Amino acid sequence: MNFAEIVSGDGKQVYRERINLNHTTAFGKHQFSWPVNLSGRKWVRIEAWDIAANGAFTPMIWLE
């Protein structure tokens, strides 16, 4: 993996927090946990990108 991004929004602005994953290995397994302050945000999603720029996305999750 190359990096992951936690993307969130508050209805006015979109915020991106990039997490470097270039320490991971091909076909490796790893469990991740990232503390993120989402106060005031209305939605969040996670993107994961590999070194060849292929991306995987979670659906947008609405926060209450």
N, C-alpha and C positions, 0 to 999 in steps of 0.2 A: 504494500500500500504506500501511497505517496502522502496523502493528508486526508483529514476529515474536516468538515465545517459544520458548525451548529448555526443554523440560519433562523432568525426570529424577527418578529415585527411587532410594532405597537400601533399600527394603523396610519402612521405618519412616516416612519422610517424603517428600513430593513437593516438589521445588524448581523454581522458575520464574525464568528470566532473560529479561527483556523487552528487546527491541531496537527502538528507534524507527526507523520507515521512512517517516515522512511527508515526507522529502526526495525520495522517488521520484516518478516521473511516470506518468500513464496510458499504458499500452501501451509503456512504456519497457523497456529491457533492462539488467540489472545483475547482476554476479556477486558473491556474498557469501562472506565467510570470517570466522567469528567464533571466536576462541580461547575455549574453555570448559574449566574444570577438572571432569572427571567422575570423579575418584578416589573410590572407595567407592560409586559409583552402580551400580545393577544394570540399569537401562534408561534409554533416552532417546528422545525424539521431538521434532519441530519443528512448530509451528503458525504459520501466516501469516494475517493478518487484513487485509482491505481497509477502507476508510473507511466502507462500508455495513454493516460487521460480518459480512461473509461470510468464513468461515474455511476453510482447507485444512490438512489434517493428514497427516503421514507416519505410517506404521505404527510401533508401538513396536519399537525395536531393543534386543535383549538384549545387554548388555556382558559380556565375560568377563575 
